Amino acid sequence: MSDNDEIGKLSATQPNTNLKTLDKLVGTWTVSGGAEGTVIYE
């Protein structure tokens, strides 16, 4: 097994802790201005 295979397994089983900073974006957002509509982050 190569080193790349090992890195892929670790990434798949343990989410990056830096992703927690994106939790504040989860929800439905209304976009206005030049582009209008709704964006949903889950």
SEFIZA-3560 file (N, C-alpha, C; in Angstrom, 3 decimals):
REM SEFIZA-3560
<numar><xx>0.861</xx><yy>-1.182</yy><zz>0.000</zz><atom>N</atom></numar>
<numar><xx>0.000</xx><yy>0.000</yy><zz>0.000</zz><atom>CA</atom></numar>
<numar><xx>0.901</xx><yy>1.237</yy><zz>0.000</zz><atom>C</atom></numar>
<numar><xx>0.557</xx><yy>2.221</yy><zz>-0.802</zz><atom>N</atom></numar>
<numar><xx>1.382</xx><yy>3.423</yy><zz>-0.890</zz><atom>CA</atom></numar>
<numar><xx>1.018</xx><yy>4.422</yy><zz>0.209</zz><atom>C</atom></numar>
<numar><xx>1.880</xx><yy>5.422</yy><zz>0.369</zz><atom>N</atom></numar>
<numar><xx>1.626</xx><yy>6.468</yy><zz>1.359</zz><atom>CA</atom></numar>
<numar><xx>0.344</xx><yy>7.229</yy><zz>1.043</zz><atom>C</atom></numar>
<numar><xx>0.057</xx><yy>7.430</yy><zz>-0.245</zz><atom>N</atom></numar>
<numar><xx>-1.162</xx><yy>8.144</yy><zz>-0.638</zz><atom>CA</atom></numar>
<numar><xx>-2.413</xx><yy>7.393</yy><zz>-0.198</zz><atom>C</atom></numar>
<numar><xx>-2.373</xx><yy>6.065</yy><zz>-0.251</zz><atom>N</atom></numar>
<numar><xx>-3.519</xx><yy>5.274</yy><zz>0.202</zz><atom>CA</atom></numar>
<numar><xx>-3.754</xx><yy>5.471</yy><zz>1.692</zz><atom>C</atom></numar>
<numar><xx>-2.686</xx><yy>5.509</yy><zz>2.463</zz><atom>N</atom></numar>
<numar><xx>-2.802</xx><yy>5.701</yy><zz>3.908</zz><atom>CA</atom></numar>
<numar><xx>-3.367</xx><yy>7.083</yy><zz>4.228</zz><atom>C</atom></numar>
<numar><xx>-2.919</xx><yy>8.094</yy><zz>3.529</zz><atom>N</atom></numar>
<numar><xx>-3.414</xx><yy>9.461</yy><zz>3.757</zz><atom>CA</atom></numar>
<numar><xx>-4.902</xx><yy>9.525</yy><zz>3.434</zz><atom>C</atom></numar>
<numar><xx>-5.324</xx><yy>8.885</yy><zz>2.366</zz><atom>N</atom></numar>
<numar><xx>-6.739</xx><yy>8.878</yy><zz>1.996</zz><atom>CA</atom></numar>
<numar><xx>-7.601</xx><yy>8.227</yy><zz>3.048</zz><atom>C</atom></numar>
<numar><xx>-7.130</xx><yy>7.141</yy><zz>3.635</zz><atom>N</atom></numar>
<numar><xx>-7.899</xx><yy>6.462</yy><zz>4.678</zz><atom>CA</atom></numar>
<numar><xx>-8.037</xx><yy>7.337</yy><zz>5.915</zz><atom>C</atom></numar>
<numar><xx>-6.963</xx><yy>8.007</yy><zz>6.313</zz><atom>N</atom></numar>
<numar><xx>-7.031</xx><yy>8.879</yy><zz>7.482</zz><atom>CA</atom></numar>
<numar><xx>-7.990</xx><yy>10.034</yy><zz>7.245</zz><atom>C</atom></numar>
<numar><xx>-7.951</xx><yy>10.619</yy><zz>6.065</zz><atom>N</atom></numar>
<numar><xx>-8.824</xx><yy>11.746</yy><zz>5.749</zz><atom>CA</atom></numar>
<numar><xx>-10.285</xx><yy>11.325</yy><zz>5.750</zz><atom>C</atom></numar>
<numar><xx>-10.563</xx><yy>10.117</yy><zz>5.276</zz><atom>N</atom></numar>
<numar><xx>-11.936</xx><yy>9.657</yy><zz>5.178</zz><atom>CA</atom></numar>
<numar><xx>-12.530</xx><yy>9.320</yy><zz>6.544</zz><atom>C</atom></numar>
<numar><xx>-11.713</xx><yy>8.890</yy><zz>7.483</zz><atom>N</atom></numar>
<numar><xx>-12.237</xx><yy>8.466</yy><zz>8.776</zz><atom>CA</atom></numar>
<numar><xx>-12.210</xx><yy>9.567</yy><zz>9.824</zz><atom>C</atom></numar>
<numar><xx>-11.361</xx><yy>10.567</yy><zz>9.653</zz><atom>N</atom></numar>
<numar><xx>-11.248</xx><yy>11.639</yy><zz>10.640</zz><atom>CA</atom></numar>
<numar><xx>-11.416</xx><yy>12.988</yy><zz>9.952</zz><atom>C</atom></numar>
<numar><xx>-12.586</xx><yy>13.635</yy><zz>10.119</zz><atom>N</atom></numar>
<numar><xx>-12.792</xx><yy>14.936</yy><zz>9.480</zz><atom>CA</atom></numar>
<numar><xx>-11.791</xx><yy>15.961</yy><zz>10.005</zz><atom>C</atom></numar>
<numar><xx>-11.399</xx><yy>16.843</yy><zz>9.146</zz><atom>N</atom></numar>
<numar><xx>-10.483</xx><yy>17.908</yy><zz>9.519</zz><atom>CA</atom></numar>
<numar><xx>-11.164</xx><yy>18.820</yy><zz>10.531</zz><atom>C</atom></numar>
<numar><xx>-10.494</xx><yy>19.089</yy><zz>11.639</zz><atom>N</atom></numar>
<numar><xx>-11.082</xx><yy>19.924</yy><zz>12.699</zz><atom>CA</atom></numar>
<numar><xx>-11.290</xx><yy>21.364</yy><zz>12.233</zz><atom>C</atom></numar>
<numar><xx>-10.581</xx><yy>21.786</yy><zz>11.197</zz><atom>N</atom></numar>
<numar><xx>-10.766</xx><yy>23.144</yy><zz>10.675</zz><atom>CA</atom></numar>
<numar><xx>-12.138</xx><yy>23.331</yy><zz>10.036</zz><atom>C</atom></numar>
<numar><xx>-12.822</xx><yy>22.240</yy><zz>9.689</zz><atom>N</atom></numar>
<numar><xx>-14.150</xx><yy>22.340</yy><zz>9.082</zz><atom>CA</atom></numar>
<numar><xx>-15.180</xx><yy>22.889</yy><zz>10.057</zz><atom>C</atom></numar>
<numar><xx>-14.934</xx><yy>22.782</yy><zz>11.357</zz><atom>N</atom></numar>
<numar><xx>-15.866</xx><yy>23.311</yy><zz>12.367</zz><atom>CA</atom></numar>
<numar><xx>-16.096</xx><yy>24.802</yy><zz>12.179</zz><atom>C</atom></numar>
<numar><xx>-15.099</xx><yy>25.527</yy><zz>11.657</zz><atom>N</atom></numar>
<numar><xx>-15.247</xx><yy>26.972</yy><zz>11.473</zz><atom>CA</atom></numar>
<numar><xx>-16.312</xx><yy>27.298</yy><zz>10.431</zz><atom>C</atom></numar>
<numar><xx>-16.661</xx><yy>26.327</yy><zz>9.581</zz><atom>N</atom></numar>
<numar><xx>-17.685</xx><yy>26.549</yy><zz>8.557</zz><atom>CA</atom></numar>
<numar><xx>-19.100</xx><yy>26.310</yy><zz>9.068</zz><atom>C</atom></numar>
<numar><xx>-19.244</xx><yy>25.798</yy><zz>10.296</zz><atom>N</atom></numar>
<numar><xx>-20.572</xx><yy>25.525</yy><zz>10.858</zz><atom>CA</atom></numar>
<numar><xx>-21.460</xx><yy>26.758</yy><zz>10.877</zz><atom>C</atom></numar>
<numar><xx>-20.874</xx><yy>27.931</yy><zz>11.020</zz><atom>N</atom></numar>
<numar><xx>-21.679</xx><yy>29.153</yy><zz>11.077</zz><atom>CA</atom></numar>
<numar><xx>-22.364</xx><yy>29.463</yy><zz>9.751</zz><atom>C</atom></numar>
<numar><xx>-21.926</xx><yy>28.817</yy><zz>8.664</zz><atom>N</atom></numar>
<numar><xx>-22.553</xx><yy>29.036</yy><zz>7.366</zz><atom>CA</atom></numar>
<numar><xx>-23.748</xx><yy>28.132</yy><zz>7.115</zz><atom>C</atom></numar>
<numar><xx>-23.926</xx><yy>27.103</yy><zz>7.929</zz><atom>N</atom></numar>
<numar><xx>-25.012</xx><yy>26.148</yy><zz>7.722</zz><atom>CA</atom></numar>
<numar><xx>-26.351</xx><yy>26.849</yy><zz>7.892</zz><atom>C</atom></numar>
<numar><xx>-27.213</xx><yy>26.670</yy><zz>6.910</zz><atom>N</atom></numar>
<numar><xx>-28.536</xx><yy>27.277</yy><zz>6.971</zz><atom>CA</atom></numar>
<numar><xx>-28.946</xx><yy>27.802</yy><zz>5.612</zz><atom>C</atom></numar>
<numar><xx>-30.011</xx><yy>28.593</yy><zz>5.592</zz><atom>N</atom></numar>
<numar><xx>-30.521</xx><yy>29.179</yy><zz>4.362</zz><atom>CA</atom></numar>
<numar><xx>-30.210</xx><yy>30.667</yy><zz>4.368</zz><atom>C</atom></numar>
<numar><xx>-29.618</xx><yy>31.128</yy><zz>3.278</zz><atom>N</atom></numar>
<numar><xx>-29.210</xx><yy>32.522</yy><zz>3.157</zz><atom>CA</atom></numar>
<numar><xx>-29.897</xx><yy>33.153</yy><zz>1.951</zz><atom>C</atom></numar>
<numar><xx>-30.331</xx><yy>34.383</yy><zz>2.114</zz><atom>N</atom></numar>
<numar><xx>-30.908</xx><yy>35.137</yy><zz>1.005</zz><atom>CA</atom></numar>
<numar><xx>-29.817</xx><yy>36.012</yy><zz>0.406</zz><atom>C</atom></numar>
<numar><xx>-29.653</xx><yy>35.913</yy><zz>-0.916</zz><atom>N</atom></numar>
<numar><xx>-28.619</xx><yy>36.669</yy><zz>-1.624</zz><atom>CA</atom></numar>
<numar><xx>-29.297</xx><yy>37.826</yy><zz>-2.348</zz><atom>C</atom></numar>
<numar><xx>-28.727</xx><yy>39.016</yy><zz>-2.225</zz><atom>N</atom></numar>
<numar><xx>-29.276</xx><yy>40.178</yy><zz>-2.929</zz><atom>CA</atom></numar>
<numar><xx>-28.131</xx><yy>40.933</yy><zz>-3.585</zz><atom>C</atom></numar>
<numar><xx>-28.486</xx><yy>41.866</yy><zz>-4.416</zz><atom>N</atom></numar>
<numar><xx>-27.464</xx><yy>42.625</yy><zz>-5.137</zz><atom>CA</atom></numar>
<numar><xx>-27.470</xx><yy>42.211</yy><zz>-6.597</zz><atom>C</atom></numar>
<numar><xx>-26.282</xx><yy>42.034</yy><zz>-7.175</zz><atom>N</atom></numar>
<numar><xx>-26.165</xx><yy>41.662</yy><zz>-8.590</zz><atom>CA</atom></numar>
<numar><xx>-26.747</xx><yy>40.290</yy><zz>-8.879</zz><atom>C</atom></numar>
<numar><xx>-26.622</xx><yy>39.374</yy><zz>-7.949</zz><atom>N</atom></numar>
<numar><xx>-27.202</xx><yy>38.034</yy><zz>-8.091</zz><atom>CA</atom></numar>
<numar><xx>-28.168</xx><yy>37.835</yy><zz>-6.935</zz><atom>C</atom></numar>
<numar><xx>-29.417</xx><yy>37.522</yy><zz>-7.239</zz><atom>N</atom></numar>
<numar><xx>-30.419</xx><yy>37.357</yy><zz>-6.192</zz><atom>CA</atom></numar>
<numar><xx>-30.925</xx><yy>35.940</yy><zz>-6.144</zz><atom>C</atom></numar>
<numar><xx>-31.282</xx><yy>35.489</yy><zz>-4.963</zz><atom>N</atom></numar>
<numar><xx>-31.814</xx><yy>34.157</yy><zz>-4.803</zz><atom>CA</atom></numar>
<numar><xx>-31.580</xx><yy>33.632</yy><zz>-3.403</zz><atom>C</atom></numar>
<numar><xx>-31.590</xx><yy>32.338</yy><zz>-3.265</zz><atom>N</atom></numar>
<numar><xx>-31.421</xx><yy>31.678</yy><zz>-1.974</zz><atom>CA</atom></numar>
<numar><xx>-30.300</xx><yy>30.647</yy><zz>-2.090</zz><atom>C</atom></numar>
<numar><xx>-29.462</xx><yy>30.589</yy><zz>-1.067</zz><atom>N</atom></numar>
<numar><xx>-28.380</xx><yy>29.605</yy><zz>-1.004</zz><atom>CA</atom></numar>
<numar><xx>-28.577</xx><yy>28.788</yy><zz>0.262</zz><atom>C</atom></numar>
<numar><xx>-28.439</xx><yy>27.464</yy><zz>0.145</zz><atom>N</atom></numar>
<numar><xx>-28.599</xx><yy>26.578</yy><zz>1.296</zz><atom>CA</atom></numar>
<numar><xx>-27.306</xx><yy>25.803</yy><zz>1.489</zz><atom>C</atom></numar>
<numar><xx>-26.748</xx><yy>25.901</yy><zz>2.688</zz><atom>N</atom></numar>
<numar><xx>-25.570</xx><yy>25.118</yy><zz>3.063</zz><atom>CA</atom></numar>
<numar><xx>-25.994</xx><yy>24.095</yy><zz>4.096</zz><atom>C</atom></numar>
<numar><xx>-25.701</xx><yy>22.832</yy><zz>3.850</zz><atom>N</atom></numar>
<numar><xx>-26.079</xx><yy>21.762</yy><zz>4.776</zz><atom>CA</atom></numar>
<numar><xx>-24.865</xx><yy>21.141</yy><zz>5.404</zz><atom>C</atom></numar>
//
